[in-house]
C-alpha cells in the first residue's frame, strides 16, 4: 500500500532496537483519513472471507479495527483486554502474550460469549514483529467455536520471525507494508 509506505517514510521515527514509532499517525495520534484507506484495503484483501467479527488487542489495534469494520458492513469489533477486569464475566478465553515493545509477558482475555460457532473472525493489528500478540489472538479464536479467516497487519517487520512463522502455519496473513530492513535509521520495504 503505497500511501502507507510514503507516510512511514515521511513521519515514522526509528528508535534504538529497530523500533519504528508511528505515534504521529497510526497508534497514538491517528490519521483517520489514512485509517480509512487502510480499512478499505483490508476489505479488498479479505472481501471473500465472509467476515462477521474483527478481533484485535488493546490498545493500538482498536482504532484500526473499528474503522476497518465499517467497510465490512459494520461488523462487531472485539478487543482482547490485557488485564483482568471486574467487567469481564462468564467464561473467559485467555492466552499468554509477550510484548516486543514493552518487553514483558501478560495474559490477554476475551469473553467467550463474543466468539460463536459460525463466526468468521478477521484479526487486525498495527504491527507484526515476532508474532506473539497474533499467536495469542489466534489461540483465543482456536479455543472458541469461531473460525479464523485471516490476519490483517498494517506494518510487518519482515526481518523478524513473526510473518514467516504465521505463514508457515497456514494463516492467511496480509500485511499492508512489509519492512525488509531498518539500518542506520533507513527503512527499506519489500516489494
C-alpha positions in Angstrom: 0.0 0.0 0.0 2.0 2.9 -1.3 0.2 5.6 0.7 1.1 3.9 3.9 4.7 3.4 2.9 5.1 7.0 2.0 3.6 8.0 5.3 6.0 5.7 7.2 9.0 7.2 5.4 7.7 10.8 6.0 6.6 10.6 9.6 7.9 7.3 11.0 10.8 7.5 13.5 13.3 4.7 14.1 14.3 4.2 17.7 17.1 2.1 19.2 16.4 -1.7 18.8 14.7 -1.2 15.4 11.6 0.1 17.0 9.5 2.1 14.5 7.5 4.9 16.1 4.3 5.6 14.2 2.6 7.5 17.0 2.1 10.7 15.0 -0.3 9.0 12.5 -1.2 5.4 13.5 -1.3 4.5 17.1 -1.3 7.5 19.4 -2.4 10.3 17.2 -4.5 8.6 14.5 -4.8 10.0 11.0 -8.4 9.0 10.3 -8.1 9.5 6.5 -5.2 7.1 6.4 -7.0 4.6 8.6 -10.0 4.8 6.3 -7.7 3.8 3.3 -6.2 1.0 5.5 -9.8 -0.2 6.2 -10.7 -0.2 2.6 -7.5 -2.1 1.7 -8.3 -4.8 4.4 -11.8 -5.1 3.0 -10.4 -5.6 -0.5 -7.9 -8.2 0.6 -10.5 -10.2 2.7 -13.6 -9.5 0.6 -14.4 -13.2 0.0 -14.0 -14.3 3.6 -17.5 -13.5 5.0 -16.0 -11.6 7.9 -18.6 -11.0 10.7 -16.3 -10.3 13.6 -13.0 -8.4 13.9 -10.7 -9.2 16.8 -7.8 -7.0 17.9 -5.8 -6.3 21.0 -5.9 -3.2 23.2 -4.9 -0.5 22.7 -3.3 0.3 19.4 -5.4 -2.1 17.3 -8.8 -0.8 18.4 -8.9 2.3 16.2 -7.7 0.5 13.1 -10.2 -2.4 13.7 -13.1 -0.1 14.4 -12.6 1.9 11.2 -12.0 -1.3 9.2 -15.2 -2.8 10.5 -17.4 -0.2 8.7 -16.1 -1.5 5.3 -17.3 -5.0 6.2 -20.8 -3.8 6.9 -20.3 -2.6 10.5 -19.3 -6.0 11.8 -18.6 -6.3 15.6 -15.2 -5.4 16.9 -13.9 -7.4 19.9 -10.7 -6.4 21.6 -8.6 -8.6 23.9 -8.1 -7.0 27.2 -4.5 -7.0 28.6 -5.7 -7.3 32.2 -8.5 -9.0 34.1 -11.4 -6.7 34.8 -14.4 -6.8 37.0 -16.4 -6.2 33.8 -15.2 -9.5 32.3 -17.7 -12.1 33.3 -18.7 -15.6 32.3 -16.3 -17.9 30.6 -13.1 -16.2 29.6 -10.7 -17.2 26.9 -7.1 -16.3 27.8 -3.7 -16.5 26.1 -0.2 -15.5 27.1 1.4 -12.7 25.1 4.9 -11.3 25.2 5.1 -7.7 24.1 8.1 -6.9 21.9 7.9 -3.1 22.6 7.1 -3.4 26.3 9.4 -6.4 27.0 7.0 -8.2 29.3 4.6 -11.1 29.4 0.9 -10.7 30.1 -2.4 -12.5 29.6 -5.0 -11.3 27.1 -8.6 -12.0 27.8 -11.8 -12.2 25.7 -15.3 -13.2 27.0 -16.1 -16.5 25.2 -19.7 -15.3 24.5 -18.4 -13.0 21.8 -16.9 -15.7 19.6 -19.6 -18.2 18.5 -20.0 -21.1 16.1 -20.3 -19.8 12.6 -18.4 -16.6 13.3 -15.7 -15.7 10.7 -13.1 -13.8 12.6 -10.6 -11.4 11.0 -7.7 -10.5 13.3 -6.4 -6.9 12.9 -3.3 -5.4 14.5 -1.0 -2.4 13.8 2.4 -4.2 14.0 3.8 -7.7 13.5 7.4 -8.4 14.7 7.8 -11.8 16.4 4.1 -12.6 16.2 3.4 -13.0 19.9 0.3 -10.9 20.0 -1.1 -12.6 16.9 -0.3 -16.0 18.3 -2.3 -15.1 21.4 -5.3 -13.9 19.5 -5.2 -17.0 17.2 -5.1 -19.2 20.3 -8.2 -17.4 21.7 -10.1 -17.9 18.5 -9.0 -21.5 18.2 -10.2 -22.1 21.8 -13.6 -20.9 20.8 -16.1 -22.4 18.2 -15.4 -19.5 15.8 -13.2 -19.6 12.6 -10.2 -17.5 11.8 -10.3 -16.2 8.2 -7.1 -14.3 8.3 -4.9 -11.7 9.9 -4.5 -8.2 8.7 -1.4 -6.3 9.7 -0.7 -2.7 9.0 3.1 -2.9 9.3 5.1 -6.1 9.3 8.8 -6.2 10.3 9.8 -8.7 7.6 13.3 -9.0 9.1 11.8 -10.5 12.3 10.3 -14.0 12.5 6.6 -13.4 13.1 5.3 -13.3 9.5 7.2 -16.4 8.4 6.0 -18.4 11.4 2.4 -17.5 10.8 2.5 -18.1 7.1 4.1 -21.5 7.7 1.1 -22.3 10.0 -1.2 -21.7 7.0 -2.6 -18.4 8.3 -3.9 -16.1 5.6 -1.7 -13.2 6.6 -2.0 -9.9 4.8 0.4 -7.1 5.7 -0.1 -3.7 4.1 3.6 -2.7 4.4 6.4 -5.1 4.9 9.7 -3.6 6.1 12.7 -5.7 4.9 15.3 -3.8 6.9 15.9 -0.9 9.2 19.6 0.1 9.1 21.1 3.3 10.3 17.6 4.8 10.5 16.8 3.9 6.9 13.7 1.9 6.2 13.6 -0.5 3.2 10.3 -2.1 2.1 9.7 -5.4 0.5 8.2 -5.0 -3.0 
